[in-house]
C-alpha cells in the first residue's frame, strides 16, 4: 500500500468545498484542526446551505467535527456513511482514497460521543440550470 503520496480530498458542507492535500497517515484529529482553522479564517460567520437562510455556526473545538463518505460513490442521493473516526484514526486506516469526496458535519457541544449528525451537502442539479425566468407580459 502506498502511503507516501498525499491524498487529494474534497471536504464538503452545504455549498462549500474545501480542497485539501492530506497525508494518508495523518490523523483525523490533525486534519479536523486544520479544517477548523481554514473555516474560521474564510467563513467566520458560519457556513451556508442552499435550503437555509441562517448560517451554521462553527464549533469551538475541532473534536466536534465528524466525517462521512458517500454510501454509493456513483449515487449521492443514497446519502452519507459516517466514518466514526476518532481523533487518532488515520485517513488511510478508514479507507479514504485519493480524489474522494468527504462530507463533514458538526456535533452538538453537549454530545460527548459521536452521534447521528446530519451530513448536508448541496449538489447542483440540471433543474437549477434549466430553470428559466417566467416571461413578463
Secondary structure, 3 states (H helix, E strand, C coil): CCCCCCEEEEEEEECEEEEEEECCCCEHHHHHHHHHHHHHHHCCCCECCCCCCCCECCCCCHHHEEEEEECCCCCHHHCEEECCCCCCCECHHHCCCCCCEEEEEECCCCCCCCCCCCCCECCCCHHHHHCCCCCCC
